[in-house]
Amino acid sequence: MDDLAIVELYHRRSERAIAESDKKYGPLCRSIALRLLGVREDAEECVNDTWHAAWNKMPPDRPRALGAFLGRITRNLSISRWRRDHAQKRYEGMEVLLSELEDCVPAPDSVEEAVGRAQLSAAISAWLDGLTEEDRRLFLRRYWYGDGVKELAEAAGMGANALAQRLLRLRRGLRAFLETEGVF
């Protein structure tokens, strides 16, 4: 079933919308949640919460890219869950990703004080637009979707160490870009 038909099911308040969403985008959403949380049961809860959130957002929302819409909900729910449970030291997946990026993205308090979240987002988008398609894809798969270095290295046809160095250069490039933009 195509995305427009699934969105229409949500708008008609048909419970079939959830089943179709899970059939088409369940694996993507589970993958995002599992990479961020590292615990299968918690990831499954976030995916179930994704369907509930989608049900509440449509209507009025009518997303053009349903996969991105559901993936974003899953990611945000997973990050919220990770933050809530982080004090219990249950999750390592998100902690690793955040520690890799902490040197190039300022802490949330300083971002809000200096330029606000919208400016940081715009600066990162501009930096991503300037990357090659492959670098942009690698960066997003690692830091948005939480893909593992080994998995990315295999997909890119390179060694894990070479990919780790490439990601390091990308993070340094992001930091330098944010500094030139006055965000850092």
C-alpha positions, -999 to 999 in steps of 0.1 A, spaced: 0 0 0 14 34 -9 19 63 16 -10 84 5 -34 55 10 -21 48 45 -24 85 54 -59 85 41 -67 55 64 -55 76 93 -77 104 82 -107 81 80 -97 68 115 -94 32 102 -74 9 126 -60 -7 94 -37 24 91 -17 12 121 -14 -23 106 -3 -10 72 22 14 89 37 -14 108 38 -36 78 56 -10 57 76 10 82 78 -12 113 112 -26 104 126 9 99 111 23 131 123 -8 151 158 -4 137 159 33 147 146 26 182 168 -4 188 200 14 177 193 43 201 180 23 230 198 -10 227 170 -29 245 146 -48 222 116 -45 246 120 -8 250 125 -3 213 92 -22 207 74 1 232 87 32 213 75 18 180 40 11 195 41 47 209 49 58 174 17 43 160 -2 60 188 14 94 181 8 90 144 -28 83 151 -31 115 172 -12 136 146 -32 125 116 -55 144 112 -47 173 109 -12 164 97 -9 150 62 28 140 58 42 138 22 69 113 33 53 89 57 85 70 63 104 101 74 74 113 95 72 80 113 110 77 116 112 111 132 85 103 157 102 70 166 136 88 169 122 115 191 103 90 213 135 69 216 156 99 226 130 110 252 130 74 266 168 73 266 169 106 285 144 95 310 162 63 317 197 75 312 202 81 349 198 43 353 227 37 329 206 12 309 215 24 274 249 26 257 238 32 220 227 68 224 255 76 248 281 66 222 265 87 195 262 117 217 298 114 230 311 113 194 292 145 185 298 165 218 330 181 205 314 196 175 279 206 187 276 229 216 256 219 247 219 227 245 220 254 271 247 274 252 229 268 219 197 283 234 216 312 249 238 320 219 217 314 188 187 292 195 178 258 182 165 270 149 198 287 140 218 256 149 194 234 128 197 258 99 235 258 102 237 220 103 214 217 73 236 241 54 267 221 63 250 188 52 240 204 19 276 212 12 287 175 16 290 150 -11 260 127 -13 280 98 1 293 118 31 259 132 38 244 97 37 271 83 60 267 111 85 230 108 86 230 71 89 254 72 118 241 102 137 204 104 128 195 67 124 222 54 147 237 28 124 268 10 137 303 18 123 308 -18 112 275 -19 94 282 14 77 317 3 67 303 -29 50 277 -9 32 303 16 20 328 -11 10 355 1 34 371 -10 66 357 0 100 388 20 109 388 39 76 351 47 82 358 58 117 385 82 105 361 95 78 334 102 104 360 119 126 369 142 97 332 149 91 327 158 128 357 181 127 343 197 95 310 202 112 327 218 142 348 241 120 317 251 100 297 259 131 326 280 144 327 300 112 290 305 113 293 318 149 272 289 163 300 275 184 
